Amino acid sequence: MDSVWDSIVGLTERLDRHSRHDGDMRRVLQILKIGEEAGEAAEAVIGVMGQNPRKGFSHTWADVEAEVCDVIITAMVALQRLTPDARTVFAEHLDRTARCDLAEGNGR
């Protein structure tokens, strides 16, 4: 997982070098970017299902996979912008979530 986070740090640094905003505004815009990417994933699902009468069957499940990956990458960059210790924050949060949700007898 370290190489994944190393890539995220590199992407974040590259984006920061090209950003016209600093600090909180950069963080806010990155969080908004997650919503934009999620919308693109939703659009791809609609395209797979052929639910847009103007576009018909315009996407594949591979397109959906790519868009979901974009959501994940964008969210990881957002977390990196929120804290320089993003990899630890994420690992600890994932561990807590997994322990809670995967515990025997959790009622689900």
Stockholm file with secondary structure:
# STOCKHOLM 1.0

chainA/1-108         MDSVWDSIVGLTERLDRHSRHDGDMRRVLQILKIGEEAGEAAEAVIGVMGQNPRKGFSHTWADVEAEVCDVIITAMVALQRLTPDARTVFAEHLDRTARCDLAEGNGR
#=GR chainA/1-108 SS CHHHHHHHHHHHHHHHHHCSCCHHHHHHHHHHHHHHHHHHHHHHHHHHHTCCTTTCSCCCHHHHHHHHHHHHHHHHHHHHHHCTTHHHHHHHHHHHHHHHHHSTTCCC
#=GC SS_cons         CHHHHHHHHHHHHHHHHHCSCCHHHHHHHHHHHHHHHHHHHHHHHHHHHTCCTTTCSCCCHHHHHHHHHHHHHHHHHHHHHHCTTHHHHHHHHHHHHHHHHHSTTCCC
//
